[in-house]
Structures are given as C-alpha cells and as structure tokens.
C-alpha cells in the first residue's frame, strides 16, 4: 500500500504512479473559478468547482493551481491549470509584476470523484508536455 495525495491508503495498483501531488482539494464558489472554466461548463446543472495546488514530487516545486469543474450527474470533469509568471518590474516600486496564465479548459469523462479527476487531468498535462 502507498499514500495518495488525498491522504488515503490504497492498494498499489489502484492508482498509477505519479510525479505530482497536491494537498486535499478545496471546493470553491463559481465566482472564484476562472472565467474560461465557468464558460466551458455553462449550461450544465449541479456542477461543483474545486481547486488544488500541484507540487512536483522529485523537485518539490510548485507547478501551479488546478481548477476542476465536476459534473457528477454526467460523469464528466473539466480542468484548467493556472500558472503565474514574472513578466516585468513595477517602475515605481521595483516589485515584480506577476501575470496569471491559464491552459484551455479540457473536458473528459470522469465519474470517480474529484481526486481521481485531478489525477487524470495531471496525467493529461504530462502527456501534453506541460508537466515534465
């Protein structure tokens, strides 16, 4: 048995090995969700929104924040990755200027809960080369 990011012990073959982890996800209000994620699931009823920050296990590096929209009735999920980058310096204060970027929303079937949806989405980000 091994420890999963959500803190539950599971059998070794229940989840694929992953190079990322996250603390327990937090449910958020629709007003806190990124506009592109809300737009991607517009028209769906009963959608719940969640967020979690993602950490690369080997380097212990923060990779960004995942936001997920979960439609349990439809067995579907939609996710985005939010990252922040330094894009300049404020001329008056010298402080770094941070710009938030978001991936395009990605919809996929998932009827196994939020933690499984985040794990699946992170796997898709890795396949796309966003996570190395």
N, C-alpha and C positions, 0 to 999 in steps of 0.2 A: 504494500500500500504506500501511497505517497500523498503529500499535502498539495491541495489545489489552491489557486489564487483566492478562492472564496472561503478557504479555511476548512473545507470538508474533506475528510479522508475518503478516498475512493479506490477501487481496485485499479491495478496498474494499467489494464487495458481499457478502462472506461473513458479515458481522455487521451488524445495524442500528446506526445511530449511537446513542450513549448519553450521558447526562449524569452517569453514575456510573462509578466504577472501584473496584477492590479489588486488594490485593496477592495473590500466589498463595494459594489456599485451603489450609487445613491439615486433614488428616484427624484426627478426634478419636475417642476411645473412646465407646461408648454411654453410659458413666457420666458423661461430660462434656456430653452432649447434653441439651437442655431436655426436661423430663418430657412436655410436650404433644407434642413431635415424636416422641419414642420411642413414646408411646401411639398416635399416628396411624399408625405403620408396624408396630405389634405384629402378629406372625403372619407377617410377611414374612421370608424367609430370605436371607441374603447381603447385607443392607443395610449400606452404609457411610455414616458420618456425617462431615460436613465443616463448617468454619466459615471465615468471612472477614469482615473489617470493610469497610463500604461508605463511600465518600467521594463527596460531591457535587463534580463537577469544577469548575463555574463558581465556586462559593464556597469550595472547598477545605474543606468542613465535614464532620465525621464524622456519619453518619446512623444508624449502629447496626451490629449484628452479624447477619449472615445465618447460619443453620444449615440445612444441607441433609441430607436422607436420600436416598441414591441406591440404587435397586434396579436394577442393570444388567440382570439376567436378565429382569425385567418391563418394562424400558424406561420406568421411572417415577421421578419425583422428588417430594419433599415438602419444603417450606421454611417457615421462620418468620423473622421479623425481631425481634431483641431490642433494645430501647432502654432507656436509663437516664435518669431524670428526678429533679431535686431536689424532694423532697416536704416538706421541713422542715429544721429545725436541731436537733441534739442539744442538749438543755438543759444538760447538764453540760460539754460541750466546745465548743459553738458550731459544731462541724463540720456541714457539710451532710449530710442523710440522703438517700441515693440509693435509688430504687425501680426495680427492673427490670420492664419490661412486655414481653409477647410478643404478636405477632399470632397469630391462629388458624392452625394448620397448613393449608397449601394444597397439595393434590396435583395433579400434572399430568403428562402424558406427556412423557418426555424420554429419548432413548436416545443422546444425542450427547456425554456426558461432563459432568463437574462444572462446568467454566467455562460451558458453554452453559446448564446448568440454573440457575446463579446469574444469568446474564444474562436468561434468560426470567423468572425469579422477580422480578428487579428491574423488568423491564418491566411485570409484573402489578401490582407495588406502585405503580408510577407511574400505571397506568390506574385504580387504586383511589383515587388521590389521596393516598396515604401519602408518596410522593416527589413533589415538585413539579417 
